[in-house]
Amino acid sequence: MTAYAYVLWSKRLQKRYIGSCRDIEIRLKEHNRGRQRFTKGGIPWVVVYKEEYPDYSSARKREVYLKTGQGRKYLDDVLGD
């Protein structure tokens, strides 16, 4: 089953959030409903980057990498931050 590693952006907080999921549209709605403590204060969130993977395990590994220093630098380069 397809899964995603994704990056959300909050204009209000001027921060990004990195995560992984199976259905990115449903997950975005959950973030924007304020059900997650970290993302609650940054509503509205928008998807600014996503990568598709064949399974959740691969997407989760990529999420963990994107949260490292090297991964954040990669996102800075790709997103122009």
N, C-alpha and C positions, 0 to 999 in steps of 0.2 A: 504494500500500500504506500502511495506517495506521501512524502513528508517534506517539511520546509524548515530551513533556518532563516530567520528573518530579523530585520531591524526596523523598529518603530521610531518615530521622531515626535517630540512634543515641543511645539513652538512656545507654549506657556513656560515650560521648565528649561527650554534650550538644552534638552538632553535626549539621548537615544536609549532605547531599550532593546536588548538582544534576546531572542528566544527561539524556540523550536516547537513545532506542532504538526498535526496531521492535516488540519483544515485551517488555512490562514484567514479566510473570511470570517469563520465562526470565532476564531481566536481574537481577531481584531475587535469584533463586537463585544467580546467578554472584557477586553481591556477598556474599551470605551464605556462600558456600563459601570466601571469603578469597582469591580469585584476583587481585583488584585491590589494589595496594599501599596506596592511600589508605584504602580501606574495610575492609581486613583487620582493623585493630584495633578497629573499631566494631561488630562482629557481636554481636547480631543487628540488622539494618537493617529498618525498616518504611517502606512507602510512606505519606507523609502528604499528598501532593499530586500530581496529574497532570493534564495537558492533552493532548487528542487532536488530532492534525493529519493532513491527508490524505497527507503524504509526509515522509520523513526530513529533507529539507532545511529544511522549515518548522519541524519540531520542534527541529532543531539551532540554528536562528536564535533560537528562543525560549529555549533553554538558555543561549546566549551572553548574551542580554538578562538572564535571571534571575540571572546571575553578576555583573552590574554593580551599582553602588550603588543605582540606581533599582529594579532588579529585586529586590535583596535587601530593600529597603524595602517593595516590593509584597508579597513573601512574608511579611515581618514582619506587615503589616496583615492579610493573608488568614489566616495561621496563628496570629495572636495572640501572636507572640514579642516 
